[in-house]
């Protein structure tokens, strides 16, 4: 049994800085040295292994076990979900249905600023609420490329647009986990997130339009931008305040889409904006039936994922009649062989849920769409699956490297060292609290994992400085959502979806400024809230 050390150098600040070295190295390799994501990830992983073994004293067996756990998680469920989602998208393209989808979006407006609000913001939020795990980033980035945006720009816009929805993805799981692990009421944490995150959510549509076409574009599309942000934020905040997080993204995304479509029937900007030489879809406005059929894969996708998210269905796979399809495999070298600094034995398993996985729900959506799409035969179906694997192989390898790094950082005590060092700032801590969440999501790529890792630390610090625990856990969650913009996992998903494997550094350089600027907004606003 090995016990983690949070302060191996007997200087908490120095220990935290050393623990953060792999993050600094990764950013340096991508942003300044312009290495590929895989090369940057491998270099950062080598630094992480060195820090874990040489500084934090992690046994080789424990490091190997942590690495194995990260690799298995990368493959199942994450890679499974991403491959199935992109496969569904590719089937909609090869069937010709995507031409109708593109025409239906152009029928709402040929203006790409409006299309970004519709796809990257509203539809992306709807997909985030239904699926999460990178599905909206992959699908929305690919949609934007099909609508005429350059690949790097499309990826960056999809990543920035996801900020408004990332805290409540996959039926509110990040908030539910944050409440569960800290013992607070779900509604209390939901309401804290309204206070902490909603001001930034209101600004995201304005930011998206300005990214595309500056202040002039914002002025020309102000009615649309105001409509989207006010409807989205009102529905999301109302749902969070009175009901909880489960339907916050689904309801807000759908309401914003409908409101924007209704507005565009009576209003349009004076100038139609298009990226470069891109032109709107050539086909005429599709009929209502054509639109309904063309969008059906995504309705089917949402339906299956919602069913898979119902508690009785979850119980069916976890402890009911189909529990035999879920295997919980202890991670060797970690489970029962590591004790946290607080004296708790680590118990971690890799859950191989064959039928209960979200990826299986998406697979059923793929098969249902296939059987209702006469334009696609079995040969084309499996041909698109092979093409999907080919397209995403680089992204999957990078995600695996990053999750191996993250697991070693978590189980070596390095992640806690960073968080604890920041927590030592005392009364200034509310200003720093979102940064801990940013680090958590940058490392793991998941707001859920971030709250699992750092929410207890936020609560303990809140008690020490007499702050509201819900406010700090909300800040942890909100700060984490801004890191999804440049999380290596998210970048890899976006790069794979738009065909930029090996060029992740371009997406990182285009996105990092927005991530840090939004983090600064959250930090400042959270500090003001703590003073009130």
C-alpha positions in Angstrom: 0.0 0.0 0.0 1.5 3.3 -1.1 0.3 6.7 0.3 0.0 9.7 -1.9 2.0 12.9 -1.1 0.5 16.3 -1.8 3.7 18.2 -0.7 6.7 16.0 -1.5 9.1 19.1 -1.6 8.0 20.5 1.7 6.9 23.6 0.0 3.3 23.5 -1.2 3.7 26.2 -3.9 6.8 24.5 -5.3 5.1 21.1 -5.2 2.1 22.5 -7.1 4.3 24.1 -9.7 6.2 20.9 -10.3 3.0 19.0 -10.6 1.8 21.5 -13.2 4.9 21.1 -15.4 3.2 18.6 -17.8 0.5 21.1 -18.5 3.0 23.9 -19.2 5.0 21.6 -21.4 2.0 20.5 -23.4 0.9 24.1 -24.0 4.4 25.1 -24.9 4.7 22.3 -27.5 1.4 23.1 -29.1 1.2 26.9 -29.0 4.9 28.0 -29.3 6.7 25.0 -30.8 3.7 24.1 -33.1 4.2 20.4 -32.7 1.4 17.9 -33.5 -1.0 17.0 -30.8 0.4 13.5 -30.5 4.1 14.7 -30.2 3.1 17.3 -27.7 1.1 14.7 -25.7 3.9 12.2 -25.7 6.4 14.7 -24.5 4.0 15.9 -21.8 3.4 12.3 -20.8 7.1 11.6 -20.4 7.3 14.7 -18.2 4.3 13.5 -16.1 5.8 10.0 -15.6 9.1 11.6 -14.5 7.4 13.9 -12.0 5.1 11.1 -10.7 8.0 8.7 -10.1 10.9 11.0 -9.2 9.1 13.7 -7.3 5.9 12.2 -5.9 7.4 8.8 -5.3 4.7 6.9 -7.1 5.6 3.2 -7.5 6.1 2.0 -11.1 3.4 -0.6 -10.7 0.9 2.1 -9.6 1.9 4.3 -12.5 1.4 1.4 -14.9 -2.0 0.7 -13.4 -3.1 4.3 -13.6 -1.9 4.4 -17.3 -3.9 1.2 -18.0 -7.0 2.7 -16.5 -6.7 5.9 -18.5 -6.1 3.9 -21.8 -9.1 1.7 -21.2 -11.4 4.7 -20.4 -10.2 6.4 -23.6 -11.3 3.4 -25.6 -14.5 2.7 -23.7 -16.6 4.7 -23.4 -15.1 7.8 -24.9 -13.8 6.5 -28.3 -16.9 4.3 -28.6 -19.2 7.3 -28.2 -17.2 9.5 -30.7 -16.9 6.9 -33.4 -20.6 6.1 -33.2 -21.6 9.8 -33.3 -19.4 10.5 -36.3 -20.6 7.3 -38.1 -24.2 8.6 -37.7 -23.2 11.9 -39.2 -21.4 10.3 -42.1 -24.4 8.2 -42.9 -26.6 11.3 -43.1 -24.0 12.7 -45.6 -23.8 9.6 -47.8 -27.6 9.2 -47.9 -28.0 12.7 -49.2 -30.0 13.8 -46.2 -27.3 16.2 -45.2 -27.9 18.2 -48.4 -31.4 18.7 -47.2 -30.2 19.6 -43.7 -27.8 22.2 -45.2 -30.6 23.5 -47.4 -33.0 23.7 -44.4 -30.4 25.7 -42.5 -29.9 28.0 -45.5 -33.6 28.3 -45.8 -33.6 29.8 -42.2 -30.9 32.1 -43.3 -28.0 32.0 -45.9 -26.1 34.3 -43.5 -23.3 32.3 -41.8 -23.5 34.4 -38.7 -27.1 33.2 -38.2 -26.1 29.6 -39.1 -23.4 29.7 -36.3 -26.0 30.8 -33.8 -28.3 28.0 -34.9 -25.7 25.2 -35.2 -22.7 25.9 -32.9 -24.8 27.5 -30.1 -28.4 26.2 -30.1 -28.2 22.8 -31.8 -24.8 22.2 -30.1 -26.4 22.8 -26.7 -29.2 20.4 -27.6 -26.7 17.7 -28.5 -24.7 18.4 -25.3 -27.8 17.9 -23.2 -28.6 14.7 -25.0 -25.2 13.1 -25.3 -22.2 15.1 -24.1 -18.8 13.4 -24.3 -17.6 15.4 -27.3 -20.6 14.5 -29.5 -21.7 18.1 -30.1 -18.2 19.3 -30.8 -17.7 16.5 -33.4 -21.1 16.9 -35.1 -21.2 20.7 -35.1 -17.7 21.2 -36.3 -18.4 18.8 -39.2 -21.7 20.6 -40.0 -19.9 24.0 -40.1 -17.3 22.7 -42.5 -20.2 21.5 -44.8 -21.8 24.9 -44.5 -18.6 26.6 -45.9 -16.4 27.4 -42.9 -12.7 26.6 -43.0 -11.8 23.6 -40.8 -9.8 25.4 -38.2 -12.4 28.1 -37.9 -15.2 25.6 -37.7 -13.5 23.6 -35.0 -12.7 26.7 -32.9 -16.3 28.0 -33.3 -17.8 24.7 -32.2 -15.5 24.6 -29.2 -16.3 28.2 -28.1 -20.0 27.6 -28.7 -20.0 24.6 -26.4 -19.1 26.7 -23.3 -22.7 27.7 -22.6 -23.8 24.1 -22.4 -20.8 22.2 -21.2 -21.7 22.4 -17.5 -25.0 20.5 -17.9 -24.1 17.9 -20.6 -25.5 14.4 -20.8 -28.7 15.1 -18.8 -27.0 17.3 -16.2 -24.5 14.7 -15.0 -21.7 17.1 -14.1 -23.9 18.9 -11.7 -25.5 15.7 -10.3 -22.0 14.3 -9.7 -20.8 17.5 -8.1 -23.8 17.5 -5.7 -23.5 13.8 -4.9 -19.8 13.8 -4.1 -20.1 16.8 -1.8 -23.4 15.9 -0.2 -25.1 19.1 -1.1 -28.6 19.5 -2.6 -28.7 19.3 -6.4 -31.0 22.4 -6.6 -28.6 24.4 -4.4 -25.7 23.7 -6.8 -27.9 24.4 -9.9 -28.9 27.8 -8.5 -25.3 28.6 -7.7 -24.4 27.9 -11.3 -27.1 30.3 -12.4 -25.4 33.0 -10.5 -21.8 32.1 -11.5 -22.2 31.0 -15.1 -25.2 32.6 -16.6 -23.6 36.0 -17.2 -21.0 34.4 -19.4 -23.7 32.3 -21.1 -25.5 35.5 -22.1 -22.3 36.7 -23.7 -21.4 33.6 -25.7 -23.7 34.3 -28.8 -22.3 37.8 -29.0 -18.8 36.4 -28.9 -19.5 33.9 -31.6 -20.8 36.6 -34.0 -17.9 38.9 -33.2 -15.4 36.1 -33.9 -16.9 35.7 -37.4 -17.6 39.3 -38.4 -16.5 41.7 -35.7 -18.5 44.6 -34.3 -20.1 45.3 -37.7 -21.5 41.8 -37.8 -22.8 42.1 -34.3 -24.6 45.3 -35.1 -26.2 43.8 -38.2 -27.4 40.6 -36.5 -28.3 42.2 -33.2 -32.0 41.1 -33.3 -31.0 37.5 -33.9 -28.2 37.5 -31.3 -30.5 39.1 -28.7 -33.3 36.6 -29.4 -31.0 33.6 -29.1 -29.2 34.7 -26.0 -32.3 35.9 -24.1 -34.4 32.9 -24.9 -31.6 30.4 -24.3 -30.5 32.0 -21.0 -34.1 32.5 -19.7 -35.0 28.8 -20.4 -31.7 27.5 -19.1 -31.7 29.6 -15.9 -35.4 28.9 -15.2 -34.9 25.2 -15.6 -31.9 25.2 -13.4 -33.5 27.3 -10.7 -36.8 25.5 -10.4 -36.2 22.0 -11.8 -32.5 21.2 -11.7 -29.8 20.5 -14.4 -31.3 17.5 -16.3 -33.1 19.4 -19.0 -31.2 22.7 -18.8 -29.4 22.2 -22.2 -32.2 20.3 -24.0 -34.9 22.8 -23.3 -32.7 25.9 -23.8 -31.2 24.6 -27.1 -34.5 23.6 -28.6 -36.2 26.8 -27.5 -33.4 28.9 -29.0 -33.5 27.0 -32.3 -37.3 27.5 -32.6 -37.1 31.2 -31.6 -34.4 31.9 -34.2 -36.3 30.1 -36.9 -39.4 32.1 -36.1 -37.5 35.4 -36.1 -35.9 34.6 -39.5 -39.4 34.2 -41.1 -40.0 37.9 -40.5 -36.5 39.4 -40.4 -33.2 39.0 -42.1 -29.9 41.0 -41.9 -29.4 43.7 -44.6 -26.1 42.1 -45.7 -25.7 38.3 -46.1 -22.3 37.3 -44.7 -20.4 34.3 -46.2 -16.9 33.0 -45.4 -14.5 33.6 -48.2 -15.9 32.3 -51.6 -18.3 29.9 -50.0 -21.8 29.8 -51.5 -25.1 28.7 -49.9 -26.6 25.3 -50.8 -27.8 25.3 -54.5 -31.0 23.3 -54.0 -34.2 25.1 -53.3 -36.0 25.3 -50.0 -36.9 21.7 -48.9 -40.4 20.8 -48.0 -41.5 20.2 -44.4 -41.5 16.5 -45.0 -38.0 16.5 -46.5 -36.7 18.5 -43.5 -38.4 16.1 -41.0 -36.9 13.1 -42.7 -33.5 14.6 -43.1 -33.1 15.6 -39.5 -34.6 12.2 -38.3 -31.2 10.6 -37.4 -30.7 13.3 -34.8 -34.2 13.0 -33.4 -33.6 9.2 -33.2 -30.2 9.8 -31.5 -31.8 12.1 -28.9 -34.6 9.6 -28.3 -32.3 6.7 -27.6 -30.0 8.7 -25.4 -32.9 10.1 -23.4 -34.2 6.5 -22.9 -30.8 5.4 -21.8 -30.7 8.2 -19.3 -33.9 7.3 -17.5 -33.1 5.9 -14.0 -35.1 2.7 -14.3 -33.2 1.9 -17.6 -29.9 2.7 -16.0 -30.8 0.4 -13.2 -31.7 -2.3 -15.6 -28.1 -2.4 -16.9 -26.4 -1.8 -13.6 -28.3 -4.0 -11.2 -31.4 -5.4 -13.0 -32.0 -8.2 -15.5 -29.3 -7.0 -17.9 -26.6 -6.4 -15.2 -24.7 -9.3 -16.7 -23.8 -7.1 -19.6 -21.9 -4.7 -17.3 -18.4 -5.8 -16.1 -16.6 -3.9 -13.3 -12.9 -4.7 -13.6 -10.5 -3.5 -10.8 -7.5 -1.7 -12.0 -4.3 -3.5 -10.9 -1.7 -1.5 -9.2 -4.3 1.1 -8.1 -7.4 -0.5 -6.5 -6.6 -1.3 -2.9 -2.9 -0.4 -3.4 -3.0 3.4 -3.1 -4.1 5.5 -0.1 -4.9 9.1 -0.6 -3.3 11.8 1.6 -6.5 11.9 3.6 -6.1 8.2 4.4 -8.8 6.8 2.1 -8.0 3.6 0.1 -8.4 4.1 -3.6 -11.1 1.8 -5.1 -11.3 2.3 -8.9 -12.7 0.0 -11.6 -13.1 0.1 -15.4 -16.8 -0.3 -16.2 -17.3 -2.2 -19.4 -21.0 -1.6 -19.9 -21.8 -3.3 -23.2 -25.5 -2.5 -23.5 -25.8 0.4 -21.0 -23.1 2.5 -22.6 -24.1 5.8 -24.3 -22.2 4.6 -27.4 -24.7 1.6 -27.6 -27.6 4.1 -27.6 -25.9 5.9 -30.5 -25.2 2.6 -32.3 -29.0 1.8 -32.1 -29.7 5.3 -33.5 -27.2 4.4 -36.4 -29.0 1.1 -37.1 -32.5 2.6 -36.9 -31.4 5.4 -39.2 -29.9 2.8 -41.6 -33.1 0.7 -41.7 -35.2 3.8 -42.4 -32.8 5.1 -45.1 -33.3 3.2 -48.4 -30.5 5.2 -50.1 -27.8 3.4 -48.0 -27.1 -0.3 -48.4 -25.0 -2.5 -46.0 -21.9 -2.0 -48.0 -22.1 1.7 -47.7 -23.0 1.5 -44.0 -19.8 -0.5 -43.1 -17.7 1.5 -45.6 -18.6 4.6 -43.7 -17.7 2.8 -40.4 -14.2 2.0 -41.8 -13.8 5.6 -43.1 -14.8 6.9 -39.6 -12.2 4.7 -37.9 -9.6 6.0 -40.4 -10.6 9.6 -39.9 -10.6 9.4 -36.1 -7.7 7.0 -35.4 -5.3 9.9 -34.8 -7.7 11.6 -32.4 -8.3 8.4 -30.5 -4.6 7.8 -30.0 -4.2 11.4 -28.7 -7.1 11.1 -26.4 -5.6 7.9 -25.0 -2.2 9.6 -24.4 -3.9 12.5 -22.6 -6.1 10.3 -20.4 -3.0 8.2 -19.5 -1.3 11.4 -18.4 -4.4 12.6 -16.5 -4.7 9.3 -14.6 -1.1 9.3 -13.6 -1.4 12.9 -12.4 -4.6 12.1 -10.4 -3.3 8.9 -8.7 0.2 10.2 -8.0 -1.2 13.1 -6.0 -0.1 15.7 -8.5 -3.6 17.0 -9.3 -4.3 17.4 -5.6 -1.0 19.2 -5.1 -2.0 21.8 -7.7 -5.4 22.3 -6.3 -4.2 22.4 -2.7 -1.5 24.9 -3.6 -4.2 27.2 -5.1 -6.5 26.6 -2.1 -3.8 28.1 0.2 -4.6 31.7 -1.0 -7.1 32.2 1.8 -9.7 35.0 1.3 -8.6 35.5 -2.3 -9.5 31.9 -3.0 -12.9 32.7 -4.7 -10.9 34.5 -7.4 -8.7 31.3 -7.9 -11.4 28.7 -7.5 -12.4 28.5 -11.2 -8.8 28.0 -12.1 -8.8 24.7 -10.2 -11.8 23.6 -12.3 -10.0 24.8 -15.5 -7.0 22.6 -14.6 -9.3 19.7 -13.8 -11.0 19.8 -17.2 -7.8 20.5 -19.1 -6.3 17.4 -17.6 -9.3 15.0 -17.9 -11.4 16.6 -20.7 -14.5 16.1 -18.6 -16.5 18.4 -16.3 -17.8 15.3 -14.6 -14.3 14.1 -13.7 -13.2 17.6 -12.7 -16.0 17.8 -10.1 -15.2 14.3 -8.9 -11.6 15.3 -8.5 -11.8 18.9 -7.1 -15.4 19.5 -5.7 -14.5 18.1 -2.3 -11.4 20.4 -2.1 -13.7 23.4 -3.0 -16.1 22.5 -0.2 -13.3 22.0 2.4 -11.7 25.4 1.4 -15.2 27.1 1.6 -15.6 25.9 5.2 -12.1 27.2 6.1 -12.7 30.7 4.7 -16.5 30.9 5.6 -17.6 31.0 2.0 -20.7 29.4 0.4 -19.7 25.8 -0.7 -22.2 25.8 -3.5 -20.7 28.9 -4.9 -17.2 27.5 -5.0 -18.3 24.1 -6.5 -20.3 26.1 -9.0 -17.1 28.1 -9.8 -15.2 24.8 -10.1 -17.8 23.6 -12.7 -18.0 27.0 -14.5 -14.2 27.3 -14.7 -14.1 23.8 -16.1 -16.4 24.5 -18.9 -14.1 27.3 -20.2 -11.2 24.7 -20.3 -13.2 22.4 -22.7 -12.4 25.0 -25.4 -8.7 23.9 -25.3 -8.9 20.6 -23.5 -6.6 18.2 -25.5 -9.4 15.7 -25.6 -11.8 18.3 -27.1 -9.2 19.5 -29.5 -8.5 16.0 -30.7 -12.2 15.3 -31.2 -12.6 18.6 -33.2 -9.5 17.9 -35.3 -10.7 14.4 -36.1 -14.2 15.7 -37.1 -12.9 18.3 -39.6 -10.0 16.2 -41.0 -7.1 18.0 -39.2 -5.4 15.1 -37.5 -1.8 16.2 -36.7 -2.7 19.9 -36.9 -4.2 20.2 -33.4 -1.8 23.1 -32.7 -3.6 25.3 -35.2 -6.9 24.8 -33.4 -5.2 25.3 -30.0 -3.7 28.6 -31.1 -7.0 29.8 -32.5 -8.9 28.9 -29.3 -6.6 29.5 -26.3 -7.2 33.2 -26.1 -11.0 32.7 -25.8 -10.6 30.1 -23.2 -8.4 32.2 -21.0 -10.6 35.3 -21.5 -13.7 33.5 -20.5 -11.9 32.0 -17.5 -10.9 35.5 -16.4 -14.6 36.6 -16.6 -15.6 33.7 -14.4 -12.8 34.3 -11.9 -13.7 38.0 -11.6 -17.4 37.5 -11.4 -17.1 34.7 -8.8 -14.9 37.0 -6.6 -17.5 39.7 -6.8 -20.2 37.2 -5.8 -18.2 36.0 -2.9 -17.9 39.6 -1.6 -21.7 40.2 -1.7 
